[in-house]
Amino acid sequence: MPVSTPVAALRPTELEPAVEALAAQPDLCVLAGGTELMVLANAGRLRPGGFLLIDRIPELRGVWFTEQEVIIGAATTCADLTHPDLRAVLPALAQAARAIGSAALRTRATLGGNLASGKRLGGGPAPLPGRDMLTTLIALGAVAVCRTRHDWRQVPVAGLYARDGGVQLQPGELITAFRLPLGTGQQGFMKIGTRGGPGRPVLTLALVVDPSTRQVACAIGGHGPVPARVDHAGQWLQAHVDWEAGAIPDPGTYQTFARLVAEGLLAPLTAGPAGASTSRIPDEYRRQAAEVCARRALVRALPPSGWLEQVKQYQIKAELMRARSAVERAERGLPQAPPVPGPITGPINVPGLGALGARTDITIPAQGNGGRAQ
Ligand SMILES: Cc1cc2nc3c(=O)[nH]c(=O)nc-3n(C[C@H](O)[C@H](O)[C@H](O)COP(=O)(O)OP(=O)(O)OC[C@H]3O[C@@H](n4cnc5c(N)ncnc54)[C@H](O)[C@@H]3O)c2cc1C
């Protein structure tokens, strides 16, 4: 049954009034792109006390480049994430965004909405989540920045979920941004669904290689409530790459890596909301899908030779982006400070994350908003 009674909607243009409103009225339903929520509302499965629209808050939308990080506002759309500038330094993120729904949907669907997808709303069961972006964010070792009226919280993205995949946001809490280590571009994302075009994935896979630290991270999703890192495969690969020459000398490395990734697949967990949709997929099919995706992702990220030059190009591009984005923001009157509480000065607890997760002792230079509203 469609929603028939009018529902109040607030549409603030700044972050402070948004968190104030959420604190005053915790049953307000945060609406970013609305691509999940409006489907539920139209089906009569959603009866919120009101909507808080966050699509007009400039602080929540956009990309900030710092020395070591890229900070992405939670209300940044998937279409924005496919921009060539961002694709140049974080290709796995752009590829994952490009695999969400249709082109029209991507102009509305946001990164924050994707990660908070499946959030329990009021009394009913949680909607089946669509969180394809999460696999990439876990592989990248991303940190979610959350805000309530009085507090900031920074948590590795995997820490946003319970074991059954339920979203663990506190009442009145808003995701404001995601912090991602600045990559060197040696990365990729793959998705296999049950049919062509938009649909729930059988498998998603993200591979992130950082030649500067010689670390490899791979995450697979679609098989359980929350994507998992397959660190044993990444650790094995680290020892089989000639980092000095920028080459993989033994062609058999690709197949072995792919097999190790596939072995990392756990049995589908039908209890969790994300596992339910494709749980009828035979394990053998999913295993093969993982193997094929892992091999292809590795060939693209690290071809047999000659990628040192590519790494240099990525570094030049990242430098250019940093300089240019600050100027463009100033010219266009966009917020200079990202919606984060300031520099991360110590390591953040990253449960279950090794490899790239260890790179969370990042420092953001002065342009962070220096503890504002703490
Ligand atoms: C036709 C169709 C195809 C789709 N295809 C895909 C697909 O291929 N892959 C995929 O992953 N998903 C898919 N989806 C699901 C959905 O569109 C995405 O998950 C989308 O990214 C949700 O983003 P949104 O901004 O529209 O979220 P909304 O609908 O606005 O919100 C979704 C949830 O997130 C919460 N929320 C949003 N922003 C925040 C925030 N900043 N802080 C706290 N909570 C927040 C909302 O309260 C709500 O509970 C599809 C949906 C449709 C209708």
Ligand as a Chemical Component Dictionary entry (heavy atoms), coordinates in Angstrom:
data_LIG
# 
_chem_comp.id                   LIG 
_chem_comp.type                 NON-POLYMER 
_chem_comp.pdbx_formal_charge   0 
_chem_comp.three_letter_code    LIG 
# 
loop_
_chem_comp_atom.comp_id 
_chem_comp_atom.atom_id 
_chem_comp_atom.alt_atom_id 
_chem_comp_atom.type_symbol 
_chem_comp_atom.charge 
_chem_comp_atom.model_Cartn_x 
_chem_comp_atom.model_Cartn_y 
_chem_comp_atom.model_Cartn_z 
_chem_comp_atom.pdbx_ordinal 
LIG C1  C1  C 0 16.674 -0.823 -9.331 1  
LIG C2  C2  C 0 17.692 -0.884 -8.234 2  
LIG C3  C3  C 0 18.939 -1.429 -8.482 3  
LIG C4  C4  C 0 19.898 -1.505 -7.465 4  
LIG N1  N1  N 0 21.097 -2.057 -7.762 5  
LIG C5  C5  C 0 22.027 -2.138 -6.786 6  
LIG C6  C6  C 0 23.304 -2.732 -7.084 7  
LIG O1  O1  O 0 23.574 -3.169 -8.203 8  
LIG N2  N2  N 0 24.201 -2.795 -6.073 9  
LIG C7  C7  C 0 23.949 -2.315 -4.816 10 
LIG O2  O2  O 0 24.818 -2.397 -3.956 11 
LIG N3  N3  N 0 22.751 -1.755 -4.522 12 
LIG C8  C8  C 0 21.791 -1.656 -5.453 13 
LIG N4  N4  N 0 20.571 -1.110 -5.154 14 
LIG C9  C9  C 0 20.294 -0.664 -3.766 15 
LIG C10 C10 C 0 20.465 0.866  -3.460 16 
LIG O3  O3  O 0 20.088 1.648  -4.524 17 
LIG C11 C11 C 0 21.904 1.214  -3.077 18 
LIG O4  O4  O 0 22.280 0.506  -1.922 19 
LIG C12 C12 C 0 22.133 2.717  -2.872 20 
LIG O5  O5  O 0 23.521 2.954  -2.849 21 
LIG C13 C13 C 0 21.495 3.292  -1.628 22 
LIG O6  O6  O 0 21.893 4.656  -1.540 23 
LIG P1  P1  P 0 20.850 5.844  -1.319 24 
LIG O7  O7  O 0 21.639 7.086  -1.176 25 
LIG O8  O8  O 0 19.792 5.853  -2.356 26 
LIG O9  O9  O 0 20.233 5.391  0.088  27 
LIG P2  P2  P 0 18.828 5.762  0.732  28 
LIG O10 O10 O 0 17.734 5.001  0.076  29 
LIG O11 O11 O 0 18.654 7.232  0.842  30 
LIG O12 O12 O 0 19.101 5.176  2.195  31 
LIG C14 C14 C 0 19.407 3.812  2.395  32 
LIG C15 C15 C 0 19.624 3.588  3.905  33 
LIG O13 O13 O 0 20.807 4.236  4.324  34 
LIG C16 C16 C 0 20.534 5.174  5.372  35 
LIG N5  N5  N 0 21.462 6.279  5.160  36 
LIG C17 C17 C 0 21.716 6.901  3.975  37 
LIG N6  N6  N 0 22.712 7.801  4.131  38 
LIG C18 C18 C 0 23.090 7.735  5.436  39 
LIG C19 C19 C 0 24.070 8.431  6.209  40 
LIG N7  N7  N 0 24.875 9.361  5.667  41 
LIG N8  N8  N 0 24.184 8.118  7.516  42 
LIG C20 C20 C 0 23.396 7.172  8.072  43 
LIG N9  N9  N 0 22.448 6.490  7.402  44 
LIG C21 C21 C 0 22.302 6.767  6.090  45 
LIG C22 C22 C 0 19.084 5.527  5.220  46 
LIG O14 O14 O 0 18.504 5.982  6.423  47 
LIG C23 C23 C 0 18.513 4.183  4.775  48 
LIG O15 O15 O 0 18.325 3.345  5.881  49 
LIG C24 C24 C 0 19.603 -1.007 -6.150 50 
LIG C25 C25 C 0 18.347 -0.419 -5.914 51 
LIG C26 C26 C 0 17.399 -0.360 -6.926 52 
LIG C27 C27 C 0 16.075 0.258  -6.637 53 
# 
loop_
_chem_comp_bond.comp_id 
_chem_comp_bond.atom_id_1 
_chem_comp_bond.atom_id_2 
_chem_comp_bond.value_order 
_chem_comp_bond.pdbx_ordinal 
LIG C1  C2  SING 1  
LIG C2  C3  SING 2  
LIG C2  C26 DOUB 3  
LIG C3  C4  DOUB 4  
LIG C4  N1  SING 5  
LIG C4  C24 SING 6  
LIG N1  C5  DOUB 7  
LIG C5  C6  SING 8  
LIG C5  C8  SING 9  
LIG C6  O1  DOUB 10 
LIG C6  N2  SING 11 
LIG N2  C7  SING 12 
LIG C7  O2  DOUB 13 
LIG C7  N3  SING 14 
LIG N3  C8  DOUB 15 
LIG C8  N4  SING 16 
LIG N4  C9  SING 17 
LIG N4  C24 SING 18 
LIG C9  C10 SING 19 
LIG C10 O3  SING 20 
LIG C10 C11 SING 21 
LIG C11 O4  SING 22 
LIG C11 C12 SING 23 
LIG C12 O5  SING 24 
LIG C12 C13 SING 25 
LIG C13 O6  SING 26 
LIG O6  P1  SING 27 
LIG P1  O7  DOUB 28 
LIG P1  O8  SING 29 
LIG P1  O9  SING 30 
LIG O9  P2  SING 31 
LIG P2  O10 DOUB 32 
LIG P2  O11 SING 33 
LIG P2  O12 SING 34 
LIG O12 C14 SING 35 
LIG C14 C15 SING 36 
LIG C15 O13 SING 37 
LIG C15 C23 SING 38 
LIG O13 C16 SING 39 
LIG C16 N5  SING 40 
LIG C16 C22 SING 41 
LIG N5  C17 SING 42 
LIG N5  C21 SING 43 
LIG C17 N6  DOUB 44 
LIG N6  C18 SING 45 
LIG C18 C19 SING 46 
LIG C18 C21 DOUB 47 
LIG C19 N7  SING 48 
LIG C19 N8  DOUB 49 
LIG N8  C20 SING 50 
LIG C20 N9  DOUB 51 
LIG N9  C21 SING 52 
LIG C22 O14 SING 53 
LIG C22 C23 SING 54 
LIG C23 O15 SING 55 
LIG C24 C25 DOUB 56 
LIG C25 C26 SING 57 
LIG C26 C27 SING 58 
# 
